Amino acid sequence: MSETKIPKATAKRLPIYYRYLNILRDADKTRVSSTELSEAVKVDSATIRRDFSYFGALGKRGYGYDVESLLKFFKKILNQDKLTNAALIGVGNLGNALLNFNFHQNSNVRISAAFDVKPELANTVKSGVPIYPMAELRKQLEDQQIKIVILTVPATNAQDVTDEAIAGGVRGILNFTPLRVSVPSNVRVQNVDLTNELQTLIYFLDHYNEEV
């Protein structure tokens, strides 16, 4: 199957659809309409139909979408049949929480290695994940062929750590630090700024009283 180029906004919604379709299958539901999907995932039905249309005729008029067929399709699109190993860099409070979160139960991602500067954490195991000293970052990323890292280090160290991870072959970074790190064009960064999200939520609560 040739690669389908779709808008980034659509790409961000695909895991949401996939997650809900799994819920439907577990509830023994065999088909679903765009209206039902809309009510569940809080995306309007016209947007859902447009998102699906990028991949051809996934449904039938008057019938809706076959749940099992959609699941198989999105499983392939999202590479859910292939386990992806990721590394966690920074085993502080947030890092510990992420180690305890069962990514593999909810997706095809597994944290297979972690790194930290604290000597007492080096060569230990937390939540089944081996923790290496930061000095081994590049070597372990190369040896284990890890292409994705989760960054939870202090902002002052974020760029240096990012540079070292990229030197180790990393292609994707989930960045929990407030620093917007600089990367080459062939490396993708997803920024997760919890403070910014909270401040945005507070702003909307204060300035938009009507229902959205």
Number of C-alpha atoms within 10 A of each C-alpha: 5 4 6 9 9 11 10 8 9 15 13 10 14 16 16 12 19 21 15 16 23 16 11 18 14 10 9 10 14 14 18 17 18 19 15 14 19 17 11 11 15 9 16 14 17 12 13 19 17 11 18 17 12 14 13 8 11 15 20 10 8 7 10 15 19 17 22 15 14 20 19 13 15 17 16 13 16 15 13 15 12 11 12 17 18 24 26 24 25 23 22 14 9 13 21 15 10 17 20 14 14 13 13 13 9 10 17 16 17 19 25 17 24 29 25 23 15 13 11 9 17 16 13 14 13 15 12 12 17 16 22 22 17 19 12 11 21 18 15 19 23 15 9 13 14 22 20 25 25 22 25 24 25 15 16 11 12 22 17 11 21 21 16 17 27 20 15 19 17 24 19 20 23 17 21 21 20 18 15 15 17 12 16 9 7 8 15 14 17 12 16 14 14 12 10 11 11 11 11 12 11 12 11 12 11 9 8 10 8 7 4 4
